[in-house]
Amino acid sequence: MLSMQKDGYKVSAGAPKDYNSNSIIEKGIEFFNIPMTQTGMKVTEEIKTILSLIRVIFKFKPNIIHLFSIKSIIWGGVAALFFPSASILSTFTGMGILRSGGSRLRSTLFQVIKLTHTSRKKYIFQNHPDLVFFENNTGIKNSTFVINGSGVDLEYFTRVDDKKNCKLTFLMFSRMLHSKGIMEYLSAVKSLNKDIFNKADFLLLGGAYPFNQNKIDGEWLSGVDAIDPDELLLKTNQAGVKWLGHDSNVLNYLSISDVVVLPTYYPEGLPRSLLEAMSCENAIITTNTPGCRDVVDGTNGFLVEPKNTKQLTKSIENCIKMNDFDLMKMKQRSREIVKNNFSDEIIIESYKKLYQE
């Protein structure tokens, strides 16, 4: 948004108002509050979202509407039907419910996308398998593109090496969902033999402790995939993993970690968490799944099969047993991959080309 603003475009943003909204407003970007639930499909709430989107589009009268996340794409696509002169870009940062939801819901959502499709719409995906999956389910084939991720600010996400101890530090940070591979991470660490375990520290960042003392919005902690905080506290203690809870400043932890672990089987796009970790010179252990495999090529970490705790354990052991020089090369290679393929500058220019079209 800031780059487009600098180029002379008038830019506004719309989202549910929260503590992040002021950071947008303070940069001179007009902000519209759009009520939207993170999960759930109550008819009255979804109609309220659609009407709010229509009202915002009518007020701002944009030439280009750029939609992010599945709910925004679905309901923004409906709202945009009332403004046929606007061009629509829809960025899928993962397939989410379009892969993991029930067959009836998935079929309905794809049908809405097909019915609201026009020649003025383009669809952007963060990996090629997601693009193919979308095309196969919608029949829309001439308006789809791949742009690798959301971009990383290389100046901000840079290592400030203030590590105090000489032990290797493993970090996992994500939403506390089963499908992110939290339990697989804890099981892998727990299964390490004592000699290996004593050579490293293991951290888990994210979520809320029992009673939610850090006041995270309850919507992020609920759902069938969410891990109960009491269960998580018990499992982390049993595994010997230090659970840090939520902290919005992840940079502090990326600067003291050596290896970032994300054993996800969630339908990811291209996980921003991995790119931020790589930009801060961390080796990566993640799953051989769309998006994740696009950032690990064997020179900067290890790929494991989803839900395969044995492979995950072995990869953690390999990192601990690796000599300092080889591990340092892996960490430096991570930064190089982001710089050459996933930086803000590269991704923003890709979007500008689509805007100009």
C-alpha positions, 0 to 999 in steps of 0.5 A, spaced: 500 500 500 505 504 501 509 503 495 502 504 491 501 510 495 508 513 493 507 512 486 501 516 486 495 512 487 490 513 492 489 507 497 485 505 502 484 499 506 478 495 509 478 490 515 475 488 521 478 494 526 483 492 531 489 494 535 493 493 528 488 498 524 492 505 527 498 502 524 495 503 517 491 510 519 498 513 521 501 512 515 496 516 511 492 510 509 484 511 509 481 505 513 474 503 513 472 498 518 468 492 515 465 487 520 467 480 518 468 473 523 474 469 522 470 463 522 463 461 522 458 462 517 452 465 520 447 468 515 446 474 518 453 476 520 455 474 512 450 479 510 452 484 514 459 483 511 457 483 504 453 490 505 459 493 509 463 491 503 458 494 498 458 501 502 465 501 502 466 500 495 461 505 493 464 510 498 471 510 495 469 508 488 476 504 487 478 502 480 482 496 483 479 492 488 484 487 491 482 482 496 486 477 501 483 471 504 478 466 502 472 470 506 474 477 503 474 474 496 468 470 496 464 476 499 468 481 496 466 478 489 459 478 491 459 485 493 463 487 486 458 485 482 454 492 483 461 495 481 462 492 474 467 498 472 472 495 477 478 490 476 478 485 482 485 481 484 484 476 489 490 473 493 489 466 496 494 466 501 492 458 502 486 454 500 484 453 508 477 451 508 476 450 500 481 444 501 479 442 509 472 444 509 466 439 508 464 437 501 458 441 501 461 447 504 467 447 499 462 446 493 458 451 495 463 456 495 466 454 489 460 455 486 459 462 488 466 464 485 464 461 479 457 465 479 461 471 480 467 471 476 467 476 470 473 478 465 475 483 470 477 478 475 484 475 476 486 470 481 493 470 485 496 464 488 502 463 492 504 456 489 502 452 483 498 446 486 493 451 489 492 454 482 491 447 479 486 445 485 482 452 484 482 451 476 480 444 477 474 446 481 472 452 478 474 451 470 477 458 471 483 458 467 485 464 463 485 469 469 490 465 474 497 467 476 502 465 481 506 470 486 511 467 491 508 469 497 507 476 501 514 479 500 518 480 506 522 486 509 529 484 508 531 490 512 526 489 518 527 481 518 535 481 519 538 477 524 540 481 530 545 476 533 544 477 541 544 469 543 547 468 550 548 461 550 552 456 546 546 451 545 542 450 539 535 453 539 529 450 536 523 455 535 516 453 532 511 459 532 504 459 529 497 459 531 496 453 536 492 449 531 493 441 531 494 442 523 500 446 524 503 440 527 504 442 534 503 435 537 508 432 532 513 437 534 512 436 541 512 428 540 519 429 536 522 433 542 520 428 547 522 422 543 530 425 543 535 421 547 537 425 553 544 426 550 541 429 544 536 433 548 541 436 553 545 439 547 539 444 545 533 448 547 526 448 544 521 453 544 514 454 542 511 461 541 504 463 540 497 462 543 494 463 550 496 460 556 490 457 560 485 463 562 488 467 556 491 472 560 494 476 554 487 477 552 488 474 545 481 475 541 477 468 543 476 467 535 483 465 534 483 460 540 476 456 538 474 451 533 475 444 532 482 444 530 484 449 536 488 446 541 486 446 548 491 451 552 490 446 558 492 440 554 498 444 551 501 446 557 501 439 560 504 436 553 509 442 553 511 440 560 512 433 558 516 434 552 521 439 555 519 445 551 518 452 553 512 455 551 512 462 551 505 464 549 503 470 544 508 475 543 507 480 537 514 481 536 517 475 533 523 478 531 526 478 538 525 470 538 528 469 530 534 473 532 536 467 538 534 461 534 538 457 529 532 452 527 525 454 525 520 448 525 513 448 522 511 441 521 504 443 518 499 439 514 494 445 514 493 447 507 498 453 507 499 458 501 507 460 502 508 460 510 510 467 511 513 465 518 518 461 514 520 466 510 521 471 516 525 466 519 529 465 513 530 472 512 533 472 520 538 466 518 535 460 520 535 453 518 528 450 516 525 444 518 518 443 515 513 438 511 513 436 504 507 440 502 505 445 497 508 452 499 513 449 504 517 445 499 518 451 495 522 455 500 526 449 502 531 446 497 536 441 501 541 447 502 537 451 507 534 445 511 530 439 511 523 436 509 519 431 512 512 428 510 506 430 514 505 427 521 511 423 520 514 424 527 520 419 526 522 423 520 521 430 524 525 427 530 531 425 525 531 432 522 532 435 529 537 430 531 541 432 524 541 439 526 544 438 533 549 433 530 551 438 524 558 441 525 558 449 526 560 450 519 555 446 515 549 449 520 552 456 519 552 455 511 545 453 511 542 459 515 546 463 511 543 460 505 536 461 508 537 469 507 540 468 500 533 464 498 529 470 501 533 475 498 533 472 491 526 470 490 521 472 496 523 480 498 518 485 498 521 489 492 520 482 488 513 481 490 510 488 490 513 489 483 509 483 481 503 485 483 504 492 480 505 489 473 498 486 474 495 493 477 498 496 470 494 491 466 
